[in-house]
Amino acid sequence: MPSCRLDHLTGCVSVLYNPAMSSLDPLERVLAQLRLYEHPLLNFSARAKGEGVEVVIRFKDESIPVHTYYFDLHPRDLADPQFEWSFQRQLYDALHDYFVEMFIRTPQDRADRQRKGL
């Protein structure tokens, strides 16, 4: 996945952002990235899904009834010359969404608040 950087003498030169990572197949590339992340509450995994990859986020403590979160990486995401950075942004966005979805009650749940006298 070449990108272009400016060479002051010759103009634009094609370079790879991370040549070692770009030679892996898409699933292996995502799994390699996930190995760089460790979280005390969550486990990360991935699996092939069509031409893309599905990332899976699970809560480590299975005794707590929390759903599993999934998000897709499309071929265009996987081809991004700065994949490592765009992946981190997508992962952090997914973590934000996942934790927000874990709320049992929010101020918007008026019926629940009325039942509980809140």
Protein Blocks (a to p, Z undefined) as FASTA:
>chain_A
ZZddddfknopadddfblmlmmpcfklmmmmmmmmpccfkbccddddehjbccdddddfb
lmbccddddddddfklmmpmklmmmmmmmmmmmmmmmmmmmpmbdfklmmlmmmnoZZ
